[in-house]
Amino acid sequence: MDIKVGDIVTMKKPHPCGSTRWEITRVGADFKLRCLGCGREVMNPRSKVERGIKRVEREGKEL
């Protein structure tokens, strides 16, 4: 999956704050994501994040 820093992803499961949208801030073996609802930052393994992605937006365009 082609995910880059700055992409906005919509996940299948919501964050406890209720938001499903996250901004990608680091890409590698792990992804670092910032919740667009509350601002919390988390790091998760690439495999877990890629399984949970429903939609990817890049620069206002949906991929």
N, C-alpha and C positions, 0 to 999 in steps of 0.2 A: 504494500500500500504506500502511495506517495504522499507522505505527510511532511509539511515543512513548518519551520518556526513562523509564527504569526497566523497560522490557519485557525479558524474557529470550527470546532467539531461539536456535533450534537450527539450525545450519548443515549443509549437505550434506557439506562436507569438514571433517575434524578439524584442529585446531591441532596443531603439532608435539608439544605436551605430551600429546595424546590426547583432549582435551575437545572437544566440539562445541557446548557451551552458552556463550553470550555475553550480557552485560548491555549494553544501549544506554545510553550516558552523554551523548551529544550527537547532535542531529538537525539536519540542514540539507542543504546541497549535499553534504556529507560526513557520514558517521556515525562516531562514536567508540565503540568497543566495548571492553569489559573481559572477558578470558577468565575464566570461572569455575573453570577448572582451576588455572591458575598465576598469574593476576592481571595478566598483560601487557595493556597498552592499545595499541590500534592505531586508525588512522584510515584509512577507505577511502571511495571515491566511492559515493554513494547507489545508482547503477545496479549496481555490482558486488555490494554487500551484498544488495540486493533480489533479485537473481538467485540468490544462494546460500542464501537462507532456506528451510528446510524447514518450521519450525513456530514460532509466536509464542505466548508465555505472558504474560498480564497479570494481576497480583495473584492468582496461583494458578489462573487460568482459562486454558484453552487457546482460542485464537482460530482 
